[in-house]
Each structure stands twice: as structure tokens, then as C-alpha cells.
Amino acid sequence: MTRLLGCDFSSSPSKRKPIVVAWGEFAGDRVSLKSLEQYPTLSAFSDCLQINREWVGGFDLPFGLPRELVLSLGWPTAWHACMQHYAQLSRVQIRLAFAQFCQARPVGGKFAHRATDQPAGSSPSMKWVNPPVAFMMHAGVPLLLQAGVHFPGLHDGDTQRVALETYPGMWARRVLQRQSYKNDAVAKQNTERWIARKNLLHALVWGHDDLPLRLKLSAAMADRLVDDASGDSLDAVMCMLQAGWAQQQHAHGDALYGLPADMDRLEGWIVNA
């Protein structure tokens, strides 16, 4: 049975803020959460990708840049070539290039967006602060390429290990609207956010009109998800569930795992957006 992987990624992981990976598999019409793993370094996470076989994974990091930005900077417009070029740049070079692009644009429209951003409600993949998703892509996509994984619609690789872009915030908003359920700052880890995590988990387990899959897990694992005030564990699980939805589409004959057939093959697309 193909395993499902969900990854809450960090571009600068540490023992305090590790990369969190949720592992699961289908149990009937639900996805059963089997384990949660933490990786305090990028190299440890890279080893995980190399060692484990036969998975469909959802990764909470952008897989592409806005076409408008790429054209403006004169970078390669083929996805693999663009990502290779991007990986060769330093974070300082990326920040300077993106800042110069933004300076020439009007207030309220500084950032370029991908087509997937509006339906997913995601941040522009060129943002380098709050959250620094541009640096997450800079750190994460090269590791996935080095591991030789398959990117449906973007780059052919080992079809036993399938990498998809996921966004847990999209599913969280379907349940909680704009209510906050997580914060890394200890001072902001309050009762209201704990209740929000509990309500979100309840929707994942018992079902919600706007969510296509249900979660199965132990009581101990449920406590762990709710008690993780950073929300990283819950985010990893939602990425795993989104990967499960994609795997369902593939099982029904969709080679793109539910991604739109007409998606921009430079920008990529967020699963289930």
C-alpha cells in the first residue's frame, strides 16, 4: 500500500522548530495517521526522502514562481531550468532581485501572484518575509529534486515517490474562516487558539461539508495535535490528507493527481485549490 506523507516545512529547521512529517495510509474511506516525525536539520529531512519508498507526499512550500516575475527577471521559463537557476542564487541575491521588482510596482500590488494563489488563498511564492515562502522553496525544492522524486505536471522522476504542493491554511480556513489556531510565540499560545485547534481536528475526524476526506487517529495522537501550539503537527496532518485526496484522483485515472490539466507548467498548482 502506498503511504501518504504530509510535511510542514521550515527553510531553517532547528530543534526548537523542526520540519514535521506526518505518515499515514488509507483505512477504508479515511486516512489513518500512523506517526509524526521531526527533523531538526535539512540533511536529516533529505535522508528521510531518500530512505523511504513508495509515497505520495504533500509539502507545505511553493513549487513555482509567478510567470510574471520570471519573465520580468529574464529567468528560464521551463520549470526545471528555472528551479536550477533559483537554487544557485543566495538568499541575499533573491531578496535583492525580488525587492527591485516590487519597488517598480504600485502600492497594493507589489507582489506578483501565481494563478493558484486566489483559489487557495495562499501567499505569493515570491514573499521573503511573513512568511518567507520564497526561502522555503529555495531550501526545499532542490532537496526534492536531489531525491529524484516525481513532480506531476512539472518534472518527471521516480513515480514511486510523488511530490505535490499542499497548503494546510486552505483547509483550516474552510473550517475556521479567519480564526487563528496557531502561533510560534509562547505569549500568544492562548486558550482561544487551543479551542480552534480542537474544533479543526474535530472537523477533520468527523467530517465537514468543505473537506473531502476524514482522518482516523488514536486518542493519544489527537492530544498531541491539539497540544502542539505551533500548529506544525496539525499542518503536517492536513498536508497528508491533501496528499490522500490527490492519491484518490490518481487511483481513478488522473495522471496529474487532481492538478488542473491546463495549469501553468512553470508556476505549478496547490492540491485541491
N, C-alpha and C positions, 0 to 999 in steps of 0.2 A: 504493500500500500504506500502510495506517495505521501510523504509527510508534508505538513504545512509549516511555514516559518513566518514569523512576524518580527520585524526589527524596529525598535525605537533607537535611532542612530544619533551619535554625537561626533562632531568633527574633531573634538579634543577630549576624548574619554579619560576618565580617571577613576580611582577607587571610590571617590565621592559621587561621581556622575558617570557611571559605566554605560556602555552600549548594552541594551537589554534585548534579548531574543526569546520569543515565545515559540514553543514547539507544540504542534497538535496534529490531529488526524480526524477524518470523518468518522462519526459514530452514528450510523443511520443518516438522518437528515440534519444532524447537528455536528458542530466541530468540537471535539473533546480536547481541552487543554491538558497537555501531558507534563510540561516542565517549563520553567523560566530559568534562563542562564544570563550571567552578567560577564561582560568583557571590559576590563579597565584600560586596555590598550588597543590600538588599531591592528597591531600584529597578531594579538590573540584572536580578534574578530576575524582577521584574514585566515587564520588557521582553521577556524570553525567552518568557513565557506569551503575550504579545500578538503577538509576531512569528511564532512557529511555529504552523503549522496542521495539522490532522488528526493528532491524537494521542490515545492513551488513556494516562493517567498515574496512577501510584501515588505517593502523597505520605505521608511518614512524619510525620504530625501529626494530632491528633484533629480530626474534623469535627463533633463534637457534645458536649454536656454531659449528665450524668446527669439523667434526668427528675426524680428525687427532689430534686436540688439546685435545678433550675429552679423547681419548684413551691414549694419552701421559700422561695426568694428572691422569689417573685412576678413572675418574668420571663416574657416571652411564651413560649407553648408551641408556636407554629408555628416551624419551623426557621429560615426566612429572617428573620423578625422577631426571633427570639432572637439570631441572629448579628449583626444590625444593632445591637441593643441592646448586645451584648457588645463590639462594635468601638468603640462610643462611650465606653466606660469606659477609664480609665487603668489601668496595671498596679497602681498603689497601691490603687485602688478595688477591683480584682479580688481582690487579696491580702487586703484587709481583709474583704470580703464572704465569701470562702471560709474565712478563718480564724475568723470568727464562727460560721459554720456548723459547723466542726469542733469548736469549743470546747463546743458543746452536746451532743456525741456521746461515747459511751463509748470508753475506750482499746481499741485494736484494731479500731475501726470508725469512725475519724474521717472517712474519705473516703467519699463516695457513688460508686457504680460504675455504669457502663453495662452493659447485658446482654451486650455483646460482649467485655467485659474478661476474663471467666472462660475462655471457649474460646480466646481469643487470647493470654492471659497478659500482657495489656497493663496499663500503669499507669493509674490513674484520670485521666480527662481534666481533672479539676479540680486536679491537683497543680501547685504553682507552684515546687517545688524538686525536684531529684534524681529525675527530670529535670523541667524546667519546661515540661511539655507544655501547660499552660493558656496560657502566654505564646506558645508556638508556634502554637496555634490562634488566639490574638488577633492575631498578626502575619500568619499565612499565609492563613486563610480569607478575610479581606477582600480580599487581593490576587487570590485566585481568583475571588471574586465580581466584582471590578472588571474582570477579564479576560473576564467573561461566559461562563465555562465551564459545562458541564453536570454536575450532581451527581446521578447516578442515585438515584431514590427520595427525594431531598431537595429539589432545586430544579432547575427546567428552565432550560437555557441552550443554548449552541452545541453541538449534538451532534457536531460535528467535533472538539471538544476536550472530553474526558471526564475528570473528576477523581474519583479513588477514594482512600479512606483505606486505607493499607497499613501493615504493621508488620514490618520485617525480623527483629526479635528472635524472632518466632514461628517462622519458618523456620529460623533459626540454632539454636534450641533443639531442633527436630526432629532435627537432625544432631548437635549438640554437647552436648545436655542443658543443664547449667548451667555448662559450661566457658566461661570468658571468652575472647573473641577480639579485644578492642579496649580501648584506654584513651587518653584525651587527654593524660594526664600522662606526660611523657617517661620518668620514673623507673620507670613501670610497664609500659613497652613492651618486654616481655621475650621470650625465645625461646619460652616456652610459648604465648604469645598468637600469635606468628608461626606456629607449628605448627598452632594451632587454625584460623587463617585459611586456611592451606594445605589443611587437611582439609575445611573448609567449602566452599572453592572446588572441591575435588575432587568433593564430593558434588553440587554444582550442575552441574558439567560432565558427570560420568559417570553421574549418576543416584543416587537414594536412594528407598527404599520410601515415605517420608513426604513426598516432594516431587513435585508433579505435572508439572513442566517441567524441561527441561535447557537449559543455557547453552552457547553457542558463542562463542569469542573467540580472539584472537591470543595468541601466547606473550608478546608484549610487554605486552599488556593484562592478562594473568594475573599477570605480575610486578608490575605497578602495583597491582593489587588486593591482593595479598598483602603488598606492602611498605608500604601505607598503614596505619600502626599505629593511627590513629584509628578505622579501620573504616568511615569515612564512604563511601568509594568502594564497598566491598563492600555496605554497606547500601543505597546507591542502586541497585546492580545487583539486589539482592533485591526492592526495590520495583518495579523494571522487570519482573522475572519475575512478580511477583504481578499486575501490570497485564496482563501477557501471558495469565495464566490467566483473568483477568476478560474479556479480549477474546475468548478462546476460547468462553466461556459465551455471550457476546453473539452470536458468529458462529453459534451453534447455536440462536438464537432467544430468548435471555434478555435482555429489555429492561433488567433490573437488574444485568447484568454479574456474575451469580453471587451477588449480595447476597440475603439471605432475603426472600421476599415479605412475611413478617409482621414484619419488623424495625421497631423503634420509629423512626418518621419524624422524631422530634426528636433522638434520640441518634445515629443513624447506625450503621454496622457496618464492621468491618475485613474487607477482602477475604480469602476463603479461610479465615476463622476457623471 
